[in-house]
Amino acid sequence: MKKVILLAGILCVFNLSMLFAQTEKGNILLGLSSSIGLTGPSTTMMSLEFSSSKEKSDGSSTNGSTPTKTSSLNLSPKVGYFIENNLVLGFDVNMALYHSSQLSADYNSNDHITLFGAGPFVRYYIPTGKVLPFIEMGGSLGLTNNKYEYFNNTDEYKQSISMLEGGVGIAAPLGDHITFDAILDYRSITVKDIKNNPNNDRTVMGTIGLKVGFTIFFGGHKEKSVAL
């Protein structure tokens, strides 16, 4: 019985050392994250998400109850380099597509928005156990192209988006080189028109969201054998 307990303890320590080794100085991080519970291109600009919704009403479309369909697809890969043990600096590239439409016998419109943004991030892993807590902060600058079609008319304009965010999360190992991540973060997002905006009018939003995703580690870590 003592040998079984000893073996279990050794394996546990070995698994922990394997995970901690992935966050050593000189390693590389690749990640992909997704936001949950947020809608619209501005609040999900840093996420991977696909959603579709349809609003229905039994009322007449002439009373403002035209059905609306929306969908969005957002992708945010990241790459980072461990400058110290547990401390990684990196870069996010953010892409998003958003579509909304209203179609009826009396009215039709289509709203298309595409977004591209990028910015740095920093993450620090707290080496406390098998599941690693971490703190992350970052920022992003981006541009959107908005195309609005209604009847036979088309309006097109561009906006700039800037964002600052910070949060706390956990990384749960799924193997020797991959973790499942969840992070609760706060984001401050500023959106403004690029042209015809002499007063610098802008919309400032603050959101709290949950992001989930996966992280893969590469680097100089070498497998070690354990002699029993």
Backbone torsions as a table, in degrees:
resi	resn	phi	psi	omega
1	MET	NA	-41.4	179.5
2	LYS	-62.8	-37.2	179.5
3	LYS	-66.0	-36.5	178.5
4	VAL	-64.7	-45.0	179.0
5	ILE	-63.4	-41.9	179.2
6	LEU	-62.7	-43.3	179.7
7	LEU	-63.0	-42.0	179.0
8	ALA	-63.3	-40.3	179.2
9	GLY	-64.6	-42.4	-179.8
10	ILE	-64.2	-43.8	179.2
11	LEU	-64.2	-37.5	178.7
12	CYS	-64.0	-47.4	179.1
13	VAL	-62.6	-39.5	179.3
14	PHE	-62.9	-43.0	179.3
15	ASN	-64.0	-38.9	178.6
16	LEU	-65.7	-41.8	-179.5
17	SER	-65.6	-33.0	177.1
18	MET	-62.8	-43.5	-179.0
19	LEU	-68.8	-45.3	-179.8
20	PHE	-62.0	-32.5	-179.0
21	ALA	-64.8	-26.1	-179.7
22	GLN	-70.2	-20.2	-179.8
23	THR	-103.4	22.4	179.0
24	GLU	-78.6	157.5	177.8
25	LYS	-56.2	135.0	178.5
26	GLY	97.0	-11.9	179.1
27	ASN	-80.9	164.2	-178.9
28	ILE	-117.1	141.0	-179.6
29	LEU	-116.2	133.6	171.1
30	LEU	-123.5	131.8	-175.9
31	GLY	-141.5	163.3	176.0
32	LEU	-147.7	127.1	-174.9
33	SER	-125.9	162.2	-177.5
34	SER	-141.5	136.2	177.8
35	SER	-89.6	146.9	179.4
36	ILE	-121.1	134.2	172.5
37	GLY	84.4	9.7	177.8
38	LEU	-117.7	145.0	-179.3
39	THR	-128.7	158.7	178.0
40	GLY	91.7	151.8	-174.5
41	PRO	-69.5	-28.0	-176.7
42	SER	-72.6	-42.9	-175.9
43	THR	-82.0	-17.5	-179.4
44	THR	-109.8	21.9	-175.1
45	MET	-66.5	-17.6	-179.1
46	MET	-106.7	29.5	-170.5
47	SER	-138.3	169.6	168.9
48	LEU	-110.1	118.1	-176.0
49	GLU	-157.5	141.7	170.2
50	PHE	-130.6	129.1	179.8
51	SER	-146.1	152.8	177.6
52	SER	-142.8	134.6	-179.5
53	SER	-141.7	154.1	178.6
54	LYS	-140.0	123.9	177.9
55	GLU	-95.9	133.0	-178.7
56	LYS	-125.1	153.5	176.7
57	SER	-149.0	146.2	177.0
58	ASP	-84.3	-4.8	-179.9
59	GLY	-78.6	171.7	179.6
60	SER	-76.1	144.1	179.3
61	SER	-64.9	-22.5	179.4
62	THR	-71.4	-12.3	178.6
63	ASN	-99.2	16.4	175.1
64	GLY	88.3	18.1	-177.6
65	SER	-108.1	35.9	178.7
66	THR	-63.7	127.5	179.7
67	PRO	-58.6	142.8	-179.6
68	THR	-123.9	134.5	174.5
69	LYS	-118.4	136.8	178.3
70	THR	-134.3	149.1	174.7
71	SER	-150.2	151.1	179.8
72	SER	-147.2	147.2	176.5
73	LEU	-137.7	120.1	-175.0
74	ASN	-130.0	134.6	-176.3
75	LEU	-130.6	130.0	179.5
76	SER	-139.0	87.1	171.4
77	PRO	-78.9	157.6	177.2
78	LYS	-142.0	154.5	175.6
79	VAL	-136.7	140.4	-178.5
80	GLY	-144.8	163.3	-179.7
81	TYR	-130.3	131.6	-179.8
82	PHE	-78.5	105.8	179.8
83	ILE	-80.7	-21.7	173.8
84	GLU	-145.4	167.5	174.5
85	ASN	-56.2	126.8	176.4
86	ASN	73.8	-4.8	-177.7
87	LEU	-115.4	119.0	-176.3
88	VAL	-123.2	136.4	172.0
89	LEU	-111.5	141.1	-176.9
90	GLY	-158.0	-166.1	-172.0
91	PHE	-142.2	133.4	175.3
92	ASP	-103.7	142.3	167.9
93	VAL	-120.1	124.9	-171.2
94	ASN	-119.7	128.2	179.1
95	MET	-130.5	144.5	-178.3
96	ALA	-150.0	146.9	172.5
97	LEU	-128.2	138.2	180.0
98	TYR	-140.4	137.2	-180.0
99	HIS	-139.9	136.2	176.5
100	SER	-137.8	138.7	-178.8
101	SER	-141.2	146.8	173.2
102	GLN	-128.5	119.0	-176.5
103	LEU	-130.6	127.0	175.4
104	SER	-157.0	177.8	179.4
105	ALA	-67.2	-26.0	-176.1
106	ASP	-101.6	-19.3	-172.3
107	TYR	-154.2	144.0	174.0
108	ASN	-148.7	142.4	178.6
109	SER	-154.6	153.8	176.3
110	ASN	-137.8	130.7	-179.7
111	ASP	-119.3	117.1	179.8
112	HIS	-115.7	130.4	178.2
113	ILE	-132.8	129.7	172.4
114	THR	-119.7	145.9	-175.9
115	LEU	-136.4	141.5	171.6
116	PHE	-137.0	129.0	179.8
117	GLY	-148.0	164.9	180.0
118	ALA	-158.7	156.6	178.7
119	GLY	178.6	170.5	-177.8
120	PRO	-86.9	162.2	172.2
121	PHE	-146.0	159.8	174.3
122	VAL	-134.7	137.0	-179.6
123	ARG	-134.6	137.7	176.7
124	TYR	-123.8	122.2	177.0
125	TYR	-88.0	135.5	177.3
126	ILE	-98.7	109.9	-174.2
127	PRO	-77.8	80.9	-175.1
128	THR	-107.5	-23.3	-176.0
129	GLY	-179.5	-161.1	-178.0
130	LYS	-64.2	-39.7	173.6
131	VAL	-94.6	122.7	-173.7
132	LEU	-98.4	117.7	170.1
133	PRO	-71.0	154.9	175.8
134	PHE	-149.9	160.2	176.1
135	ILE	-118.1	136.0	-178.0
136	GLU	-136.1	139.7	174.1
137	MET	-136.3	151.9	-179.7
138	GLY	-167.9	175.8	178.6
139	GLY	-149.7	161.4	-177.7
140	SER	-152.7	146.2	171.5
141	LEU	-122.5	138.3	-177.6
142	GLY	-153.3	172.4	177.9
143	LEU	-129.4	144.9	173.3
144	THR	-119.4	148.0	171.9
145	ASN	-115.4	117.5	-175.1
146	ASN	-109.1	125.0	178.9
147	LYS	-125.5	117.0	-176.8
148	TYR	-116.6	119.6	-179.1
149	GLU	-113.0	129.4	177.7
150	TYR	-146.2	130.6	-171.1
151	PHE	49.9	-120.9	179.5
152	ASN	-106.2	18.8	-177.9
153	ASN	-109.1	153.0	177.5
154	THR	-138.5	126.6	173.3
155	ASP	-113.5	136.2	179.7
156	GLU	-137.4	132.8	-179.6
157	TYR	-153.4	163.9	-179.0
158	LYS	-117.9	150.2	176.9
159	GLN	-132.3	153.8	172.8
160	SER	-102.6	146.5	179.1
161	ILE	-130.8	131.3	172.8
162	SER	-127.4	146.0	-176.2
163	MET	-146.2	141.1	169.3
164	LEU	-122.1	138.6	-179.7
165	GLU	-146.5	156.9	177.0
166	GLY	-158.7	146.9	-179.0
167	GLY	-167.9	179.1	177.7
168	VAL	-122.0	146.6	-177.2
169	GLY	-150.4	-177.8	176.3
170	ILE	-133.7	148.3	176.9
171	ALA	-120.8	115.2	-178.9
172	ALA	-104.7	125.9	-176.2
173	PRO	-69.4	135.8	173.2
174	LEU	-109.9	-0.4	-179.0
175	GLY	174.9	-167.9	-178.3
176	ASP	-71.4	-24.5	-171.7
177	HIS	-130.9	12.9	-177.7
178	ILE	-142.3	143.2	177.1
179	THR	-130.6	153.8	169.6
180	PHE	-98.0	125.7	-174.6
181	ASP	-111.6	143.7	171.4
182	ALA	-136.8	132.4	-176.9
183	ILE	-139.1	132.6	174.1
184	LEU	-99.7	119.3	-173.8
185	ASP	-136.2	162.9	175.4
186	TYR	-113.4	137.1	-178.1
187	ARG	-128.0	134.4	172.3
188	SER	-110.1	116.1	-173.1
189	ILE	-119.8	131.0	178.3
190	THR	-118.5	127.4	-179.0
191	VAL	-124.2	133.1	177.3
192	LYS	-151.1	151.9	176.6
193	ASP	-69.6	143.2	-179.7
194	ILE	-82.9	-41.4	-178.3
195	LYS	-107.0	158.5	176.7
196	ASN	52.8	46.5	-179.7
197	ASN	-135.4	65.8	-174.8
198	PRO	-65.6	-26.0	-179.0
199	ASN	-93.9	6.5	-179.1
200	ASN	55.8	40.9	176.8
201	ASP	-63.3	138.7	-176.8
202	ARG	-153.9	157.9	176.3
203	THR	-109.8	126.9	179.5
204	VAL	-114.4	123.7	-177.9
205	MET	-121.2	143.7	173.0
206	GLY	-120.6	124.6	-177.5
207	THR	-132.0	148.3	171.3
208	ILE	-113.4	126.0	-175.8
209	GLY	-141.6	164.5	176.3
210	LEU	-110.3	125.3	176.2
211	LYS	-111.5	138.9	174.4
212	VAL	-127.7	155.5	-179.1
213	GLY	178.7	-167.2	-177.8
214	PHE	-130.4	147.1	177.7
215	THR	-129.5	134.5	177.1
216	ILE	-115.4	138.3	-177.6
217	PHE	-112.0	136.3	174.6
218	PHE	-129.9	153.4	174.7
219	GLY	158.7	-155.1	-172.1
220	GLY	-85.6	8.7	-179.3
221	HIS	-65.8	134.5	178.6
222	LYS	-117.2	138.8	178.9
223	GLU	-63.7	142.7	178.4
224	LYS	-120.5	142.1	176.1
225	SER	-93.3	151.8	-179.2
226	VAL	-115.5	123.2	178.8
227	ALA	-93.1	128.3	-178.9
228	LEU	-105.9	NA	NA
